[in-house]
Amino acid sequence: MNTDYRPVNINLLKIRLPISALTSITHRLSGIYIFFITFPLSVYLFKISINSNSDFINLLENLENNLYLSTFVAFSYLVLWYHILTGVRHLIMDKHIGESLKASRLSSILVLLIWFVSVIAFTLVVYL
């Protein structure tokens, strides 16, 4: 007889994770995005920008005129900003500051609030 009553197949879509767990998971996902997308994109844009003055001007014109390209670049850097914010939160928690459930929840909300305000401010400055 099996006395082990642990679930065998856990459906992660049905589990309601706390906001601190969601920010931790999205921190890891944003790190993967940065490694495979943002970093190579940054290297490529930097390479283009230092080739020549005309390449730099063409790059600026492409970013100004191509909404898809500029949105993709902006999104990539906003993901980097999110990763930095959540990384600072993790570093603070590594110093045993704000480790309680309530403090962890509040710090997650604060990080998300700062990021959303940053996204709105960035969007207003760049696109309007």
RODO-2510 file (C-alpha; in nm, 4 decimals, decimal comma):
residues 128
     n   res          X          Y          Z
     1     m     0,0000     0,0000     0,0000
     2     n     0,1281     0,3436    -0,0979
     3     t     0,1374     0,5825     0,1988
     4     d     0,2945     0,8638     0,0006
     5     y     0,0168     1,1164    -0,0681
     6     r     0,2249     1,3792    -0,2433
     7     p     0,0876     1,4945    -0,5779
     8     v     0,2557     1,3311    -0,8741
     9     n     0,1616     1,5776    -1,1487
    10     i     0,1363     1,9365    -1,0294
    11     n    -0,0495     2,1701    -1,2639
    12     l     0,1417     2,4978    -1,2316
    13     l    -0,1398     2,6878    -1,4012
    14     k    -0,3800     2,6031    -1,1186
    15     i    -0,1462     2,6952    -0,8341
    16     r    -0,1870     3,0524    -0,7146
    17     l     0,1678     3,1693    -0,6515
    18     p     0,2393     3,4700    -0,4301
    19     i     0,3546     3,7870    -0,6021
    20     s     0,7055     3,7474    -0,4613
    21     a     0,7348     3,4088    -0,6321
    22     l     0,6097     3,5554    -0,9598
    23     t     0,8658     3,8358    -0,9487
    24     s     1,1372     3,5811    -0,8744
    25     i     1,0338     3,3636    -1,1679
    26     t     1,0063     3,6606    -1,4040
    27     h     1,3492     3,7789    -1,2853
    28     r     1,4948     3,4510    -1,4070
    29     l     1,3006     3,4650    -1,7337
    30     s     1,4137     3,8220    -1,7958
    31     g     1,7730     3,7087    -1,7395
    32     i     1,7328     3,4492    -2,0124
    33     y     1,5823     3,7117    -2,2450
    34     i     1,8694     3,9509    -2,1704
    35     f     2,1320     3,6851    -2,2378
    36     f     1,9874     3,5693    -2,5690
    37     i     1,8194     3,8863    -2,7021
    38     t     1,9155     4,2133    -2,5311
    39     f     2,2894     4,1532    -2,5047
    40     p     2,3376     4,0445    -2,8692
    41     l     2,1100     4,3289    -2,9806
    42     s     2,3163     4,5780    -2,7814
    43     v     2,6421     4,4487    -2,9274
    44     y     2,4971     4,4661    -3,2788
    45     l     2,3608     4,8199    -3,2341
    46     f     2,6897     4,9335    -3,0808
    47     k     2,8857     4,7803    -3,3696
    48     i     2,6662     4,9598    -3,6226
    49     s     2,6869     5,2887    -3,4352
    50     i     3,0677     5,2972    -3,4290
    51     n     3,1293     5,1843    -3,7885
    52     s     3,0967     5,5302    -3,9360
    53     n     2,9085     5,8526    -3,8972
    54     s     2,6719     5,7643    -4,1810
    55     d     2,5956     5,4227    -4,0269
    56     f     2,5153     5,5952    -3,6986
    57     i     2,2820     5,8398    -3,8720
    58     n     2,1147     5,5521    -4,0617
    59     l     2,0659     5,3666    -3,7350
    60     l     1,9053     5,6721    -3,5759
    61     e     1,6772     5,7165    -3,8757
    62     n     1,5775     5,3490    -3,8652
    63     l     1,4963     5,3727    -3,4966
    64     e     1,2934     5,6893    -3,5525
    65     n     1,1032     5,5695    -3,8593
    66     n     1,0522     5,1987    -3,7904
    67     l     0,7983     5,1602    -3,5102
    68     y     0,8499     4,7835    -3,4835
    69     l     1,2266     4,8108    -3,4518
    70     s     1,2155     5,0926    -3,1989
    71     t     0,9496     4,9135    -2,9936
    72     f     1,1547     4,5932    -2,9945
    73     v     1,4675     4,7786    -2,8811
    74     a     1,2725     4,9704    -2,6162
    75     f     1,1083     4,6507    -2,4903
    76     s     1,4465     4,4803    -2,4663
    77     y     1,5879     4,7596    -2,2529
    78     l     1,2755     4,7730    -2,0371
    79     v     1,3242     4,4002    -1,9702
    80     l     1,6827     4,4824    -1,8691
    81     w     1,5544     4,7553    -1,6355
    82     y     1,3077     4,5094    -1,4801
    83     h     1,5872     4,2577    -1,4302
    84     i     1,8030     4,5220    -1,2603
    85     l     1,5198     4,6250    -1,0265
    86     t     1,4355     4,2695    -0,9260
    87     g     1,8057     4,1885    -0,8969
    88     v     1,8539     4,4718    -0,6466
    89     r     1,5544     4,3362    -0,4557
    90     h     1,7173     3,9920    -0,4440
    91     l     2,0502     4,1403    -0,3339
    92     i     1,8805     4,3261    -0,0499
    93     m     1,7047     4,0083     0,0562
    94     d     2,0388     3,8237     0,0456
    95     k     2,1529     4,0636     0,3189
    96     h     1,8577     3,9327     0,5263
    97     i     1,6642     4,2570     0,4895
    98     g     1,2954     4,2103     0,4171
    99     e     1,2860     3,8325     0,4265
   100     s     0,9497     3,8021     0,5979
   101     l     0,6489     3,7169     0,3852
   102     k     0,4952     4,0599     0,4310
   103     a     0,8182     4,2458     0,3506
   104     s     0,8811     4,0214     0,0498
   105     r     0,5321     4,0905    -0,0804
   106     l     0,5715     4,4661    -0,0282
   107     s     0,9125     4,4740    -0,1966
   108     s     0,7694     4,2855    -0,4945
   109     i     0,4854     4,5338    -0,5233
   110     l     0,7306     4,8239    -0,4924
   111     v     0,9542     4,6828    -0,7665
   112     l     0,6568     4,6293    -0,9989
   113     l     0,5241     4,9771    -0,9224
   114     i     0,8611     5,1393    -0,9961
   115     w     0,8894     4,9401    -1,3180
   116     f     0,5377     5,0241    -1,4388
   117     v     0,5873     5,3946    -1,3647
   118     s     0,9185     5,3775    -1,5526
   119     v     0,7513     5,2101    -1,8506
   120     i     0,4783     5,4748    -1,8606
   121     a     0,7282     5,7599    -1,8263
   122     f     0,9535     5,6100    -2,0931
   123     t     0,6608     5,5605    -2,3297
   124     l     0,5412     5,9170    -2,2808
   125     v     0,8865     6,0647    -2,3356
   126     v     0,9825     5,8543    -2,6366
   127     y     0,6569     5,8005    -2,8249
   128     l     0,4605     6,1202    -2,7581
***
